[in-house]
Amino acid sequence: MSLSLRKSIKSVFLISWMLVSFPVESIQPVEIYTYDILPPYAYRNDKGELTGIYIEITRTAISRMKDYSLVFRVVPWSRAKSLVKQGKAFAILPPYFHAHDWLTDTEPKRPYIWPYSQPLYTQLDIVICNERVLSKDRRIWPDDFQGLGFVMFRGDGRAGERFLEQVEENKISLNWVNSTEDTVKALLLERTDCTVTSRLPFAWFMAKTIEQADFQKYKSNRLKLKELLQISKNTGHLAYTDIDDEKNFPYKKDFAIKFDIELYKMKKNGELDDIVAQFIDTDYIKQLMKHNQ
């Protein structure tokens, strides 16, 4: 046997021994539950691909975390909340900070989501109403809106607990629909009085809706919709289940730390601003947001 052949055989045995003795580091897949009905935050583009401000920020950060791979699971928002509450979903995107009121049903009641990531983006939540209800001064939320009808998409809690209490007390009527697009249509058709919404998605859907053949005749109606109040300024986060997490997701702490580090780097170098600009730098968004300011 030649010297070179003996060396080749030894090399093969050495490599084989190393592979057995030192297993290749595995990549941990993570599932993040989100929705696809709220452009430009999280939605399907014309090709049917999931994208949006929150989606691309999260996707970019995790792509730099070599120990993890990402899978998005798109479900209704109420379903996402239920799954994380049961400890069946690792994380949801993009809740507001709700540690104070998203609590377990059993004693001792405690937040079922923890921790929350660093903020991904700041949303402005506003009240928009048809001009016809402006004969009365409406400055105090939600007390000055008693007697009116509201439309909101199912599972949306941005209006707050006091608003929902007044709905329960029949002081305010509320109709749940399946999307922000449905709220826009209900207002254009003057089937209800007001909505509570995130400013940017409302402007997005308004622009899209009034260009549809069936709604072009309602273009003038959009001028009758007025932004009355900004009721809150909230940040969207990636947030993790705190139920059975050590058993089901032992990697949670490591992932959460690494995600925040990557997010911080993106903020520092301006990447977050660049991602946001991709989705809002259009004339129709600027015009509609200016109209409502």
C-alpha positions as CSV (number, residue, x, y, z in Angstrom):
1,M,0.0,0.0,0.0
2,S,1.4,3.3,-1.0
3,L,2.2,6.0,1.6
4,S,-0.3,8.4,0.0
5,L,-3.0,5.8,0.1
6,R,-2.3,5.0,3.8
7,K,-2.5,8.8,4.6
8,S,-5.8,9.0,2.7
9,I,-7.3,6.1,4.7
10,K,-6.1,7.6,8.0
11,S,-7.7,11.0,7.0
12,V,-11.1,9.3,6.3
13,F,-11.0,7.4,9.7
14,L,-10.1,10.7,11.5
15,I,-12.9,12.6,9.9
16,S,-15.4,9.8,10.6
17,W,-14.2,9.7,14.3
18,M,-14.6,13.5,14.6
19,L,-18.1,13.4,13.2
20,V,-19.1,10.7,15.7
21,S,-17.4,12.3,18.7
22,F,-18.4,15.9,18.0
23,P,-22.0,16.0,16.6
24,V,-22.8,18.9,14.3
25,E,-24.5,21.8,16.1
26,S,-28.2,21.7,15.2
27,I,-30.3,24.6,14.2
28,Q,-33.3,25.3,16.4
29,P,-36.5,26.1,14.4
30,V,-38.8,28.6,16.0
31,E,-42.4,29.3,15.2
32,I,-43.7,32.8,15.5
33,Y,-47.5,33.3,15.2
34,T,-48.7,36.4,13.5
35,Y,-51.5,37.7,11.2
36,D,-51.6,38.8,7.5
37,I,-54.4,41.3,7.5
38,L,-52.8,44.6,8.6
39,P,-50.7,46.2,5.9
40,P,-48.2,47.7,6.0
41,Y,-47.3,45.9,9.3
42,A,-48.1,42.3,8.3
43,Y,-49.8,41.2,5.1
44,R,-49.6,39.3,1.8
45,N,-48.1,41.1,-1.2
46,D,-49.3,40.7,-4.7
47,K,-47.4,37.5,-5.0
48,G,-49.0,36.0,-1.9
49,E,-45.8,36.3,0.1
50,L,-46.0,37.3,3.8
51,T,-44.3,40.7,4.3
52,G,-44.7,44.0,6.1
53,I,-42.8,46.2,8.6
54,Y,-42.9,43.8,11.5
55,I,-42.4,40.7,9.4
56,E,-39.2,42.1,7.7
57,I,-37.7,43.5,10.9
58,T,-38.2,40.1,12.6
59,R,-37.0,38.1,9.6
60,T,-33.9,40.2,9.2
61,A,-32.9,39.9,12.9
62,I,-33.4,36.2,13.1
63,S,-31.5,35.6,9.8
64,R,-28.4,36.8,11.7
65,M,-28.9,34.4,14.7
66,K,-27.0,31.4,13.4
67,D,-28.5,29.0,16.0
68,Y,-32.1,29.5,14.8
69,S,-34.3,29.3,11.8
70,L,-37.7,31.0,11.5
71,V,-41.2,29.8,10.6
72,F,-44.1,32.2,10.6
73,R,-47.5,30.7,11.4
74,V,-50.4,32.9,10.2
75,V,-53.6,32.6,12.3
76,P,-56.4,34.9,13.4
77,W,-55.1,37.2,16.1
78,S,-57.5,35.8,18.7
79,R,-56.2,32.4,18.0
80,A,-52.6,33.5,18.4
81,K,-53.4,35.0,21.8
82,S,-55.1,31.8,22.8
83,L,-52.2,29.6,21.8
84,V,-49.6,31.7,23.6
85,K,-51.9,31.8,26.7
86,Q,-52.0,27.9,26.6
87,G,-48.2,27.7,26.2
88,K,-48.6,26.1,22.8
89,A,-47.1,29.0,20.8
90,F,-43.5,30.1,21.4
91,A,-44.1,33.7,20.5
92,I,-46.5,36.1,18.8
93,L,-45.9,39.2,16.6
94,P,-46.6,42.1,17.1
95,P,-48.6,42.7,20.4
96,Y,-48.5,45.9,22.3
97,F,-47.2,45.7,25.9
98,H,-50.1,43.9,27.7
99,A,-48.3,42.4,30.7
100,H,-50.7,44.4,32.9
101,D,-53.9,43.0,31.6
102,W,-53.3,39.8,29.6
103,L,-53.5,37.5,32.6
104,T,-54.1,33.8,33.2
105,D,-57.6,32.8,34.1
106,T,-56.6,30.9,37.3
107,E,-55.2,32.1,40.5
108,P,-52.7,33.5,41.0
109,K,-53.4,35.5,37.9
110,R,-50.2,36.6,36.2
111,P,-49.2,37.7,32.7
112,Y,-49.1,34.8,30.3
113,I,-46.7,36.6,28.0
114,W,-43.2,37.4,29.1
115,P,-40.8,38.9,28.1
116,Y,-41.4,41.4,25.4
117,S,-38.7,42.3,23.0
118,Q,-37.4,45.8,22.5
119,P,-39.9,47.9,20.5
120,L,-40.0,47.2,16.7
121,Y,-42.1,50.2,15.7
122,T,-44.3,52.8,17.2
123,Q,-48.0,52.9,16.2
124,L,-50.5,55.7,16.6
125,D,-54.0,54.6,17.6
126,I,-56.7,57.1,16.7
127,V,-60.5,57.5,16.6
128,I,-62.0,58.2,13.2
129,C,-65.6,59.2,12.8
130,N,-68.1,60.3,10.2
131,E,-68.5,64.0,10.0
132,R,-72.2,63.7,10.8
133,V,-71.4,63.0,14.5
134,L,-69.3,66.1,15.0
135,S,-72.2,68.4,16.0
136,K,-71.2,67.5,19.6
137,D,-67.8,68.1,21.1
138,R,-66.0,64.8,21.5
139,R,-62.7,65.2,23.3
140,I,-62.9,62.8,26.2
141,W,-62.3,59.1,25.4
142,P,-64.5,57.1,25.5
143,D,-67.2,59.0,27.5
144,D,-67.9,61.6,24.8
145,F,-68.7,58.8,22.4
146,Q,-71.6,57.2,24.2
147,G,-74.6,56.6,22.0
148,L,-72.5,56.1,18.8
149,G,-71.8,52.9,16.8
150,F,-68.3,51.6,16.3
151,V,-66.8,49.0,14.0
152,M,-63.5,47.2,14.7
153,F,-61.8,44.1,13.4
154,R,-62.2,41.0,15.6
155,G,-59.7,40.5,18.4
156,D,-58.5,44.1,18.3
157,G,-58.1,45.5,21.8
158,R,-56.6,48.9,21.1
159,A,-59.7,50.8,22.2
160,G,-59.1,49.9,25.9
161,E,-60.9,48.4,28.8
162,R,-63.0,51.4,29.6
163,F,-64.4,51.4,26.0
164,L,-65.2,47.7,26.3
165,E,-66.9,48.3,29.6
166,Q,-69.2,50.9,28.0
167,V,-69.9,48.4,25.2
168,E,-71.0,45.9,27.8
169,E,-73.1,48.5,29.5
170,N,-74.8,49.2,26.1
171,K,-73.6,52.8,26.2
172,I,-71.7,52.3,23.0
173,S,-72.6,49.8,20.2
174,L,-69.8,47.7,18.6
175,N,-69.8,45.6,15.5
176,W,-66.9,43.2,15.0
177,V,-65.7,42.6,11.5
178,N,-62.9,40.5,10.0
179,S,-60.4,43.1,8.9
180,T,-59.4,46.8,8.8
181,E,-60.6,46.8,5.2
182,D,-64.1,45.9,6.4
183,T,-64.0,48.8,8.9
184,V,-63.1,51.2,6.1
185,K,-65.9,50.0,3.9
186,A,-68.4,50.2,6.8
187,L,-67.4,53.8,7.3
188,L,-67.5,54.8,3.7
189,L,-71.0,53.2,3.3
190,E,-72.0,55.2,6.4
191,R,-73.2,52.0,8.1
192,T,-71.6,53.1,11.4
193,D,-70.2,56.2,13.1
194,C,-66.6,55.6,14.2
195,T,-63.7,53.2,14.5
196,V,-60.6,52.9,16.6
197,T,-57.7,52.0,14.4
198,S,-54.0,52.3,13.8
199,R,-53.4,55.4,11.6
200,L,-51.1,53.9,9.1
201,P,-53.1,50.7,8.2
202,F,-56.3,52.7,8.0
203,A,-54.7,55.1,5.5
204,W,-53.4,52.1,3.5
205,F,-56.8,50.4,3.2
206,M,-58.6,53.7,2.5
207,A,-56.4,54.3,-0.5
208,K,-56.8,50.8,-1.8
209,T,-60.6,50.7,-1.2
210,I,-61.6,53.9,-2.9
211,E,-59.8,52.7,-6.1
212,Q,-62.0,49.6,-6.3
213,A,-64.7,49.7,-8.9
214,D,-67.5,49.3,-6.4
215,F,-66.2,52.1,-4.2
216,Q,-65.0,54.8,-6.5
217,K,-68.3,56.5,-6.1
218,Y,-67.6,56.8,-2.4
219,K,-64.3,58.8,-2.9
220,S,-66.1,61.9,-1.7
221,N,-67.1,60.1,1.5
222,R,-63.5,59.8,2.6
223,L,-63.4,63.5,3.1
224,K,-66.3,63.2,5.6
225,L,-64.1,60.9,7.8
226,K,-62.3,62.9,10.4
227,E,-59.5,61.9,12.8
228,L,-60.8,63.2,16.2
229,L,-58.4,61.9,18.8
230,Q,-55.1,60.1,19.2
231,I,-55.9,57.9,22.1
232,S,-52.6,56.1,22.5
233,K,-49.1,55.6,21.1
234,N,-48.0,52.0,21.3
235,T,-45.0,50.0,20.4
236,G,-45.2,46.6,18.7
237,H,-43.1,43.8,20.0
238,L,-42.1,40.2,19.6
239,A,-43.5,38.6,22.8
240,Y,-43.0,35.1,24.2
241,T,-45.2,32.7,26.1
242,D,-44.6,32.4,29.9
243,I,-46.6,29.2,30.3
244,D,-44.8,25.9,30.4
245,D,-41.9,27.6,28.6
246,E,-39.1,25.9,30.4
247,K,-40.5,22.5,29.4
248,N,-41.7,23.4,25.9
249,F,-39.2,26.0,24.8
250,P,-36.0,25.7,26.8
251,Y,-34.2,27.9,24.4
252,K,-36.5,30.9,25.0
253,K,-34.1,33.0,27.2
254,D,-31.2,32.5,24.8
255,F,-33.3,33.4,21.8
256,A,-34.9,36.4,23.4
257,I,-31.4,37.8,24.4
258,K,-30.0,37.3,20.9
259,F,-33.0,38.7,19.2
260,D,-32.8,41.9,21.2
261,I,-29.1,42.2,20.5
262,E,-29.7,42.0,16.8
263,L,-32.6,44.4,17.0
264,Y,-30.4,46.9,18.9
265,K,-27.8,46.7,16.2
266,M,-30.4,47.3,13.5
267,K,-31.6,50.4,15.3
268,K,-28.1,51.8,15.8
269,N,-27.1,51.4,12.1
270,G,-30.4,52.7,10.7
271,E,-31.7,49.5,9.2
272,L,-35.0,49.7,11.1
273,D,-35.7,53.1,9.5
274,D,-34.8,51.7,6.1
275,I,-37.2,48.8,6.4
276,V,-40.1,51.1,7.5
277,A,-39.4,53.4,4.6
278,Q,-39.9,50.6,2.1
279,F,-43.5,50.3,3.2
280,I,-44.7,53.9,3.8
281,D,-42.8,55.9,1.2
282,T,-45.7,56.1,-1.3
283,D,-47.8,59.1,-2.3
284,Y,-51.2,57.8,-1.3
285,I,-50.1,56.9,2.2
286,K,-48.5,60.4,2.6
287,Q,-51.6,62.2,1.3
288,L,-54.1,60.3,3.4
289,M,-52.0,60.6,6.6
290,K,-51.6,64.3,6.0
291,H,-55.4,64.6,5.5
292,N,-56.0,63.1,8.9
293,Q,-53.5,65.0,10.8
